[in-house]
Amino acid sequence: MSIQEIRVIIKPGLPDAHGGEVLAEVQNALSITTLRQVRTAKVYRFEGISPQEAGMLAENLLSEFVFQIYTVNQPVIKDADWLVEVAYKPGVMNPEAASLVKAARDLGLSGLKAADSSWEYAFYGPLSAAEVDLITSRLLVNDTVQHIVTRSPETLAISGEPTPTRTIRIREMDDAGLLALSKNRLFLNLEEMRLIQHYFTDTGRDPTDCEIEILAQTWSEHCVHKTFKARVIVDGVEKQPFLKRLQEATRQINHPLVLSAFVDNSGVMDFYDGWAVCGKVETHNSPSAIEPYGGAATGSGGVFRDIMGTGQGAKVIASTDMFCFAPPDLAWDDIPPGCLHPGYLLRRVVAGVRDYGNRMGIPTNNGSLHFHRDFRAKPTVIVGSYGILPRDKAAKGQPREGDLIIAIGGRTGRDGIHGATFSSAAMTEHTISVNAQAVQIGHPIEEKRMHDVILMARDEGLIPAITDCGAGGFASAVGEMGAETGAVIALDRAPLKYSGLAPWEILLSESQERMVVAVAPENREKFVGLCARYNVEATVLGSFTSDGRFRATFEGLEVMDLGMDFLHDGLPQRLMPARWEAVVQPEPPVTAVDDWADALCAVLGHLNVCSKEPIVRVYDHGVQGTNALPPFNGVDGDAPNDSAVLTPLLGKPYGMVIGHGLNPILNRIEPYRGTVWAAAEAVSNLVAAGANPDEIMLIDNFIWPVPDEVMMGALDRAVDACADFSVQLGMPFISGKDSLSSTYRTTDGQVIQIPPVVCISAFGRIADVRRTVSADLKRVGTRLLLLGQRDLAAMGGSVFYDLLGYTGNNVPQVDLSVLRRVFETLYSRIQAGRVLACHDISEGGLATALAEMCFGGGVGVEIDIPSGIPAEQFLFNETPGCFVLEVDSSLQDEDLFAEVPWLELGRTVSDPVLSAVSGGRKLFSVGLDDLKENWQKPMNGVFGE
């Protein structure tokens, strides 16, 4: 049968939300004013059904007669000036296609062979062909994964014959040949290539492509963390490897709540009533740089699976996202060759995180957004996830000889191949075209089904060990689970999205929504039956052995046989020199602010300070009903809180609190202080809400330019800062991730390095969420206090300096012993009910914290600036670990904070103004409406009102 085409469109006269969004983007991003209207139609194609059956699907499944109309095998738009259809390229995962096939078969169409979907865009207005090309190329089509449909396809099925397994004649290669083999495919250095050559020379044979590919994947920076495990020589003195320093700090603390640190897919801490909570934060920078929607979505999906694969299976209860981009209004001329525009990246990354989390029913309730011009070549996309599981299921078991290796979830395709090795390399202007197949497109509904069946199987005791197919696919999942035993798998058993995959492609594919489970043979039938009930595909790939080897076959022929010891321990430890070179940044001239209203509005409207509500609102942050403290609240529901507080055990008062901190530009000035800033900010966000500083766990993420000697020096200081902070505050790191490839190089020698990013995520527990505190001011006539020790003269990296056109040279210094006392004192006062509202000081300084508290309470404030302190420093300094508190006016001084630095700041007033007095004179009085308008304007301009 031929392909049946169904087109569905909104009825004329009714709003077309998708078309309106495209129209706004064209007008705002491209300044094309001749486009008057955009209408959009959804196109569905089905192979293997009749026109009558297509009509039944259109009527009963694909359209809603109240507001939509459809056609079968006919155009639905006939009056457009221009018509463009955009679809995924053949072979790229289209998550709608699988759902279409299942739904159609559920309706009785058993003959259906394949399905697909796309979008049709109708443009109205006197557009030129060049303008249409500009719209499609910059806004509608990502050439990496999409194409313009110029004629209907002859078939939707993808087929082919697999390429036979090749033998790589590595034993006879010289150094040039080894490097040529590695370039753009393996991303290994010459020493590593020689080691592989020597191994197979000793073995007496050449490797297969499966063997050479799995070695490259397992030894990639992304998977094995070569730099963090390297011996480091700093100024001629050898220091512990970075990873060991963090692990040693955690060992030294020996925190009683730590159940798992650095050994599982996520870190686990004890919770309450026999439960444990866990957290993991990942990066997906390289995939997001070339296909932002798929890259961000699968970043979320991947970190969700890290939680699902923790212990014997955990429930995912929260999602977080932290992004760094260039300004979204950056001129096109400033975009390096081969890179996408930051405005497009921002919108598509947000859409990817939105769609994966929302469709899985996982709340995204904490995050941040940071902007700097030097993220224009490669963004930083950080996604986190948190979960809960029974305490007695928190430890992962060891597979036994004979246990079955069962793959569950999605099918295997070419998407994501070389994702691990690609993510380990620097980006160039050719990255998008050369590494297109490293992109993955996610299917959150598939993962949701898999998530649910894992929890059921865990509770029935069917899962001794489980892990996800992340970087490296089956190669890493089976290789890691069987590292102590051995494993054998039959690659031809793996369910495929389409035929024609070579054995090494099946082994290395990073197709999403797949996990590997160890199941005892006697539990096979029960486990597979449970998966079938949830419509989750389960396939026995092989079994665990006791011979210490990783073997694979394809159609009965052996295609891989490697010793697990060489695979996991054969990589030589690197020796890497490091030296820190401080770059002296000019300080701005000392000048007083002339117009305080303008200065305050400019700070609040800065991209790193402004409201991110338009982004947060597209995330369903209340979906599981656990929100005790949401991202925004207050009288208008638009004022931010410092962290998220959840009640994962419904009906119980126990809270889990989640937050984070990062400020990349500080690490370019002084990475030690910049890292302490990030850690102090992360913990401040938790303590401000009422978290106990004795019960907080940390997660580190390092996103760095390719580490040359100087960047290694910066990384050395950042890791030392993490370890020092952890030990001195008694807060252990229990999970982490490094991504050390954020450098861009062109063929003409242009190099762009991102500001080094250290993201510190923190999570903890609260015994009673009724003792949490929000940031919004509560009433008129209360006292405002400033708590904490501020390094007022250190303004380096501040938003205020940035608005003056300077970076500055002095990052605020934090006394960790004082900081610890501040956290303890604040926690005790919150638990005693003495604090009405609390907000920590972060980007934008005290002025921003006060304004946001006012927005939440709908009341104004009057503050007194102490004499002798420049108002600019007092209002805009960004020292972390400092807080603005609202307390009752009747509270006596002896009941306050004698143990730590604090001062009387001012009071709340009924007039809706932010006002300040300095030296006995009124310095300014600015209306909250004006401040709020400037604070909300930037992101409203990017995402719409």
Buried (B, 14 or more C-beta within 10 A) or exposed (E): EEBBBBBBBBEEEEEBEBBBBBBEBBEBBBEBEBBEBBBBBBBBBBBBBBBEBBBBBBEEBBBEEEEBBBBBBEEBBEEBBBBBBBBBEBBBBBBBBBBBBBBBEEBEBEEBBBBBBBBBBBBBBEBEEEBBBBBBEBBBBBBBBBBBBEEEBEEBEBEEEBEEBBEBEBBEBEEEBBBEBBEBBBBBBEEBBBBBBEBBEEBEEBBBBBBBBBBBBBBBBBBBBBBBBBEBBBEEEEBBBBBBBBBBBBEEBEBEBBBBBBEBBBBBBBBBEEBBBBBBBBBBBBBBBBBBBBBBBBBBBBBBBBBBBBBBBBBBBBBBBBBBBBBBBBEEEEBBBBBBBBBBBBBBBBBBBBBBBBBBBBBBBBBBBBBBEBBBBBBBBBBBBBBBBBBEBBBBBEBBEEBBBBBBBBBBBBBBBBBBBBBBBBBBBEBBEBBBBBBBBBBBBBBBBBBBBBBBBBEEEBBBBBBBBBBBBBBBBBBBBBBEBBBBBBBBBBEBBBEBBBBBBBBBBBBBBBBBBBBBEEBBEBBBEBBEEBEBBBBBBBBBBEEBBBBBBBEEEEBBBBBBEBBBEBBEEBEBBBBBEEEEBEBBEEEEBEEBBEBBBBBBBBBBBBBBBBBBBBBBBEBBEBBBBBBBBBEEEBBBBBBBBBBBBEEEBBBBBBBBBBBBBBBBBBBBBBBBBBBBBBBBBBBBBBBBBBBBBBBBBBBBBBBEEBBBBBBBBBBBBBBBBBBBBBBBBBBBBBBBBBBBBBEEEEEBBBBBBBBBBBBBBBBEBEBBBBBBBBBBEBBBBBBBBBBBEBBBBBBBBBBBEBBBBBBBBBBBEBBBBBBBBBBEBBBEEBBBBBBBBBBBBBBBBBBBBBBBBBBBBBBBBEEEBBBBBBBBBBBBBBBBBBBBEEBEEEEBBEEBBBEBBBBBBEBBBBBBBBEEEEBBBBBBEBBBBBBBBBBBBBBEE
